Amino acid sequence: MSHDQEVLSGQAEFILPAVRPLYEKPLILHKGKGVWVKDVNGREYLDLFAGILTTSVGHCNPHVVARMTDQLGKLGHTSTLYVTEPQVEASSRLASIAPGKLSQTFFTNSGTEAIESAIQMAFLHTGRSEVIGLRQSYHGRSFMASNLTAVSSWRPLATSFPGIKHVQTPYPYRCPYKQPCDASCAEKFANDIEDVIRTTTNGKPAAFIAESVMGVGGYIVPPPGYLKRAAEIIRSYGGLFISDEVQSGFGRSGTHWFGIEHSEVEPDIMAMAKGIANGAPVGAMITSPEIAESWQAKTISTFGGNPISMAAAAATLEVMVDEDVPQRATVQGEQLLTGLLQLKDQFEWIGDVRGRGLMLGLELVEDREEKKPFPAKAQALLESCKNQGLLVGIGGLYSHVVRLGPSLLVTAPEIEEGLKRFGRACHELEER
């Protein structure tokens, strides 16, 4: 038995079957540097998905590795019962880039935990227990977070957490009001929030939660004005606005540090993870001092805020600021978007190209007129990209959206190379 066969055999025997590898023949990654990774057989791939938008400053970034290694040699673990310099540094750096009054942070181990903490904080501050979310959203895998999630393939159980309501997806490509979708549609989408509050809640919601760019849902960017209007509506009923920045945060959407800032909304609470620590297991909930005071019960995290992860977060944030990653994402994102739009002109099954910054997706359809989702084509394109030495992701309600989200330090030549490989993958499908 070869080494890779041995590893795959172990995967099948010891790992939960629900943890499904992405490809028909699973890829066993072994090494990474920058935007490049190698499998166990030494084949190199250009990674334009960054571990689901997580290796924000590149695989094995030397500054982050050095900080983590140094910290491991000094203090590897202590709980939040004790104060550590890395946690204070990470929280201070986070507060310096967060919008408005957001300055009080609770660190977790994942985005799921960050979402849980954000919802609890909203309940505690408002004294209420109903929350409004979006259809086609994804917020995590815990009981509550999976109930907040509104993509059936990511919901293993029936709804079991009371008080969660879902409103219409602000989905410009599939806008039910008109095409092209515009700001006038935003008001119509937002009206559904108020309708749901008036009809299926007691009229006293605790919060509205939304991803500023819907990740798993297929990189859906709401029409202009929607999130601003959503914030106005939820606040008019005494609720809080929670921005889920797990995928869209830390400059990924370009121009700003967080995706919600494109909508000129200062959230009451933000949840984040993924790119904050370049792959170290860190999530975070950040809010204002006023709201933070509402959590009076004791709370602790054994591993959340641990010194090694905090060193990784502090180092990652330092690199992000030094490299001005919001600007980099804007420039390189425009380059990537231009190339993808050119491919759309060549292939009729690319129905839509969308996103912000370095968070871009292609929605695949059987025909552009009816816009019928084309998941088989998306899976085939994923495999074809792999054949070309290119790693991308997949999402959308029907797994029909190909997703790209490279390191925020990706260079123009690397984007160019990625587009060449992506183009060859598209042509490979046409020739079959």
C-alpha positions in Angstrom: 0.0 0.0 0.0 1.4 3.4 -1.0 1.7 6.2 1.6 -1.3 8.2 0.2 -3.4 5.1 0.1 -2.5 4.4 3.7 -3.5 7.9 4.7 -6.8 7.7 2.8 -7.5 4.3 4.4 -7.0 5.9 7.8 -9.3 8.7 6.9 -12.1 6.2 6.0 -11.6 4.1 9.1 -11.2 6.7 11.8 -12.7 10.0 10.7 -16.5 10.7 10.8 -18.0 10.0 7.4 -19.8 13.4 7.4 -16.3 15.0 7.1 -16.2 14.7 3.3 -13.1 15.5 1.3 -13.7 18.0 -1.5 -12.6 15.9 -4.5 -13.5 12.6 -6.1 -10.0 11.4 -5.3 -9.2 13.2 -2.0 -6.2 15.6 -1.9 -3.7 15.0 0.9 -1.9 18.3 1.5 1.5 18.2 3.1 3.3 21.5 2.9 2.4 25.1 2.1 4.1 28.5 1.6 2.4 31.7 0.5 -0.3 30.8 -2.0 1.4 27.4 -2.9 0.7 24.0 -1.4 2.1 20.5 -2.0 0.5 17.1 -1.6 2.1 14.1 -0.1 3.4 13.1 -3.6 5.1 16.4 -4.1 2.7 17.9 -6.6 2.3 21.7 -6.3 -1.0 23.6 -6.4 -1.8 27.3 -6.6 -4.2 27.8 -3.7 -6.9 30.4 -4.5 -9.2 29.3 -1.7 -6.8 29.7 1.3 -8.3 27.0 3.5 -11.7 28.6 3.1 -10.5 32.2 3.3 -8.4 31.5 6.4 -4.6 31.7 5.5 -5.1 35.4 5.1 -1.4 36.3 4.9 -0.3 33.1 3.2 0.6 29.6 4.3 3.4 29.5 6.9 3.8 33.2 6.9 7.3 33.7 8.4 6.3 36.5 10.8 3.3 34.6 12.1 5.3 31.3 12.5 8.1 33.1 14.3 5.7 34.7 16.8 3.9 31.4 17.4 7.2 29.5 17.9 8.6 32.1 20.2 5.4 32.1 22.3 5.4 28.3 22.5 8.8 28.4 24.0 7.7 30.8 26.7 4.2 29.9 27.7 2.1 27.4 25.7 -1.2 27.6 27.6 -3.1 29.3 30.3 -6.9 29.8 30.5 -8.6 33.2 30.6 -8.4 33.0 34.4 -5.0 34.7 33.9 -4.0 37.8 31.9 -1.5 37.4 29.1 0.3 39.9 27.0 -0.5 38.3 23.6 -4.3 38.4 24.4 -4.1 42.1 25.3 -2.1 42.9 22.2 -4.4 41.0 19.9 -7.5 42.6 21.4 -5.9 46.1 21.2 -5.0 45.6 17.5 -8.5 44.3 16.8 -10.1 47.3 18.5 -7.9 49.7 16.5 -9.4 48.5 13.2 -13.0 47.7 14.3 -15.7 50.1 13.3 -17.1 52.7 15.7 -17.4 51.9 19.4 -16.6 48.2 19.0 -13.7 47.6 21.4 -14.6 44.8 23.9 -13.6 41.3 22.7 -14.2 37.8 23.8 -11.9 35.3 22.1 -13.1 31.8 21.1 -11.7 28.9 19.2 -13.9 29.1 16.1 -16.5 31.2 14.2 -19.3 28.9 15.5 -18.4 29.9 19.1 -18.1 33.5 18.1 -21.6 33.4 16.7 -22.9 31.7 19.8 -21.3 34.4 22.0 -22.8 37.2 19.8 -26.3 35.8 20.1 -26.0 35.3 23.8 -24.8 38.9 24.2 -27.7 40.2 22.2 -30.1 38.2 24.4 -28.5 39.5 27.6 -28.5 43.1 26.5 -32.0 43.2 25.2 -33.6 40.8 27.6 -35.2 39.1 24.6 -34.8 35.8 22.8 -35.9 36.0 19.2 -33.4 36.5 16.4 -33.9 37.2 12.7 -31.5 35.6 10.1 -31.3 35.3 6.3 -32.2 32.4 4.1 -29.1 30.8 2.5 -26.9 32.0 5.4 -24.3 29.9 7.1 -23.3 30.6 10.7 -21.7 27.4 12.1 -22.3 23.8 13.2 -23.5 24.0 16.8 -27.2 23.5 17.7 -27.9 27.2 17.6 -25.6 28.1 14.8 -26.9 25.3 12.6 -30.4 26.5 13.3 -29.4 30.0 12.3 -28.0 28.5 9.1 -30.5 28.4 6.3 -29.0 26.0 3.8 -30.6 22.5 4.3 -27.5 20.5 3.4 -25.7 22.1 6.3 -28.5 21.4 8.8 -28.1 17.9 10.2 -31.2 18.1 12.5 -34.6 19.7 12.3 -35.0 23.1 14.0 -34.6 22.7 17.7 -33.7 26.1 18.9 -36.7 28.3 19.5 -37.0 31.9 18.5 -35.1 31.8 15.1 -36.8 33.3 12.1 -35.5 33.6 8.5 -36.2 36.3 6.0 -35.9 36.6 2.2 -32.4 36.3 0.7 -31.2 39.7 -0.7 -30.0 37.9 -3.9 -29.5 40.3 -6.8 -28.8 37.6 -9.5 -32.1 35.9 -8.6 -34.0 39.1 -7.6 -37.8 38.4 -7.7 -38.6 42.1 -8.2 -36.7 43.2 -11.3 -33.5 42.8 -13.3 -31.0 44.3 -12.9 -31.6 44.4 -9.2 -30.9 47.8 -7.6 -31.4 50.0 -4.5 -35.2 50.0 -5.1 -35.2 46.2 -4.6 -33.2 46.7 -1.4 -36.2 48.3 0.2 -38.5 45.5 -0.9 -36.1 42.9 0.5 -35.8 44.8 3.8 -39.6 45.1 4.1 -39.7 41.3 4.6 -37.7 41.8 7.8 -40.4 44.0 9.2 -43.2 41.7 8.0 -41.6 38.8 9.8 -41.2 40.8 13.0 -44.8 41.9 12.9 -46.2 38.4 12.0 -44.0 35.6 13.4 -42.4 37.2 16.5 -43.8 38.9 19.6 -42.7 42.2 18.1 -39.6 42.3 20.3 -36.7 40.8 18.5 -33.3 40.6 20.1 -31.2 40.9 17.0 -30.9 40.6 13.2 -27.8 38.7 12.0 -26.3 38.8 8.5 -23.1 38.0 6.7 -22.1 41.2 4.9 -21.2 38.9 2.0 -22.9 35.5 2.2 -20.1 32.9 2.1 -21.4 29.4 1.9 -24.6 30.8 0.2 -22.4 31.6 -2.8 -20.8 35.0 -2.2 -24.1 36.8 -2.4 -23.6 40.6 -2.1 -26.9 42.3 -1.0 -28.2 45.2 -3.2 -27.0 48.7 -2.2 -28.8 50.0 0.9 -30.2 46.7 2.1 -28.0 46.2 5.2 -28.3 49.8 6.2 -32.1 49.6 6.0 -32.1 46.3 7.8 -30.1 47.9 10.7 -32.7 50.7 10.8 -35.6 48.3 11.0 -34.2 46.0 13.7 -33.2 49.0 15.9 -36.6 50.6 15.5 -37.9 47.5 17.3 -35.3 47.7 20.0 -33.1 44.9 18.6 -29.4 44.8 17.8 -27.6 44.4 14.5 -25.0 41.6 14.4 -22.6 41.4 11.5 -21.1 38.0 10.8 -17.6 38.7 9.4 -16.2 35.2 9.7 -15.5 35.1 6.0 -15.7 38.7 4.9 -13.6 40.4 7.6 -10.0 41.6 7.8 -9.8 43.5 4.5 -11.0 40.6 2.3 -13.9 42.6 0.7 -11.5 45.4 -0.2 -11.4 49.1 0.8 -12.5 48.6 4.3 -11.4 46.3 7.2 -14.8 44.7 7.5 -17.5 43.9 4.9 -20.3 45.7 6.8 -18.4 49.0 6.4 -19.3 49.0 2.7 -22.9 49.5 3.8 -22.0 52.4 6.1 -23.4 50.5 9.1 -21.8 50.4 12.5 -22.9 47.0 13.9 -23.7 46.5 17.6 -21.8 43.2 17.7 -19.5 41.6 15.2 -18.4 37.9 15.0 -15.3 36.8 13.2 -12.8 34.0 12.8 -10.9 32.4 9.9 -8.5 35.1 8.6 -7.9 36.7 12.0 -5.0 34.4 12.9 -3.9 32.9 9.5 -5.0 29.4 10.4 -4.6 29.2 14.1 -8.0 28.3 15.8 -9.2 31.8 16.8 -12.7 33.3 16.7 -13.8 36.5 18.3 -16.9 38.5 19.3 -16.4 42.2 19.6 -19.0 44.8 20.9 -19.2 48.2 22.5 -18.4 48.8 26.2 -22.1 49.5 26.9 -23.3 46.2 25.5 -20.4 44.3 27.0 -21.5 45.4 30.5 -24.7 43.4 30.0 -22.9 40.1 30.4 -22.7 39.9 34.2 -22.5 36.1 34.7 -19.1 34.5 34.9 -17.6 33.2 31.6 -14.4 31.5 30.7 -12.8 29.7 27.8 -10.1 27.1 28.5 -8.6 27.4 25.1 -10.1 30.6 23.7 -7.5 33.4 24.0 -4.7 30.9 24.6 -1.2 32.5 24.3 -0.1 30.7 21.1 -3.3 31.5 19.2 -3.2 35.1 20.5 0.4 35.4 19.3 -0.8 34.2 15.9 -3.6 36.7 15.8 -1.5 39.6 16.9 1.2 38.8 14.4 -1.4 38.3 11.6 -3.1 41.6 12.4 0.3 43.3 12.4 1.1 42.0 8.9 -2.3 43.0 7.7 -1.8 46.6 8.8 1.7 46.8 7.5 0.7 45.4 4.1 -2.6 47.5 4.0 -4.5 44.4 3.0 -7.8 46.2 2.3 -6.1 48.1 -0.5 -4.3 45.0 -1.7 -7.6 43.1 -1.9 -9.1 46.0 -3.9 -6.3 46.0 -6.5 -5.8 42.3 -6.8 -9.5 41.7 -6.6 -10.1 44.0 -9.6 -7.5 42.0 -11.5 -9.2 38.7 -10.6 -12.7 40.0 -11.3 -11.7 41.3 -14.8 -10.2 37.9 -15.7 -13.3 36.0 -14.5 -15.7 38.3 -16.4 -13.7 37.7 -19.5 -14.2 33.9 -19.0 -17.9 34.6 -18.5 -18.0 36.1 -22.0 -16.6 32.8 -23.3 -18.7 30.2 -21.5 -22.5 30.3 -21.5 -22.7 28.2 -18.3 -21.1 30.9 -16.3 -24.3 32.8 -15.4 -22.9 35.3 -12.9 -19.6 36.6 -11.6 -19.8 38.5 -8.3 -18.4 39.3 -4.9 -16.1 41.9 -3.4 -12.4 42.3 -3.2 -10.7 38.9 -3.0 -14.0 37.1 -2.3 -15.3 36.2 -5.8 -17.6 33.5 -7.1 -19.0 32.2 -10.4 -22.6 30.9 -10.4 -22.9 28.1 -13.0 -26.2 27.6 -14.8 -27.6 25.3 -17.4 -28.8 28.3 -19.4 -28.7 32.0 -18.7 -32.3 32.6 -19.5 -33.9 30.3 -16.9 -30.8 30.4 -14.6 -31.3 26.7 -13.6 -28.4 25.8 -11.2 -25.8 23.5 -12.6 -24.1 21.7 -9.7 -22.7 18.9 -11.9 -20.8 21.5 -14.0 -19.5 23.1 -10.8 -18.2 19.9 -9.4 -16.7 19.0 -12.8 -15.0 22.4 -12.9 -13.6 21.9 -9.4 -12.0 18.6 -10.5 -10.7 20.2 -13.7 -9.1 23.0 -11.7 -7.4 20.4 -9.5 -6.1 18.7 -12.7 -4.6 22.1 -13.7 -2.9 22.5 -10.3 -5.4 25.0 -9.0 -7.4 24.9 -5.7 -10.8 26.6 -5.5 -13.9 26.1 -3.5 -17.6 25.5 -4.0 -20.8 26.9 -2.4 -24.4 28.0 -3.1 -27.7 26.5 -2.1 -27.2 23.8 -4.8 -23.4 23.6 -4.6 -23.4 25.4 -8.0 -21.1 28.4 -7.2 -17.4 28.1 -7.6 -15.7 30.2 -4.9 -12.3 32.0 -5.0 -10.6 33.6 -2.0 -6.8 33.6 -2.0 -4.4 34.9 0.5 -4.7 38.7 0.9 -1.0 38.9 0.0 -1.4 37.2 -3.4 0.5 39.0 -6.1 -0.5 40.2 -9.5 1.6 37.5 -11.3 0.0 34.8 -9.0 -3.4 36.1 -9.9 -2.4 36.0 -13.6 -1.2 32.4 -13.2 -4.4 31.4 -11.4 -6.6 32.9 -14.2 -4.5 31.0 -16.8 -5.1 27.7 -15.0 -8.8 28.5 -14.4 -9.2 29.3 -18.1 -7.5 26.0 -19.1 -9.9 24.1 -16.7 -12.9 25.8 -18.3 -11.7 24.8 -21.8 -11.0 21.3 -20.6 -14.7 21.0 -19.7 -15.8 22.3 -23.1 -13.7 19.6 -24.9 -15.2 16.7 -23.0 
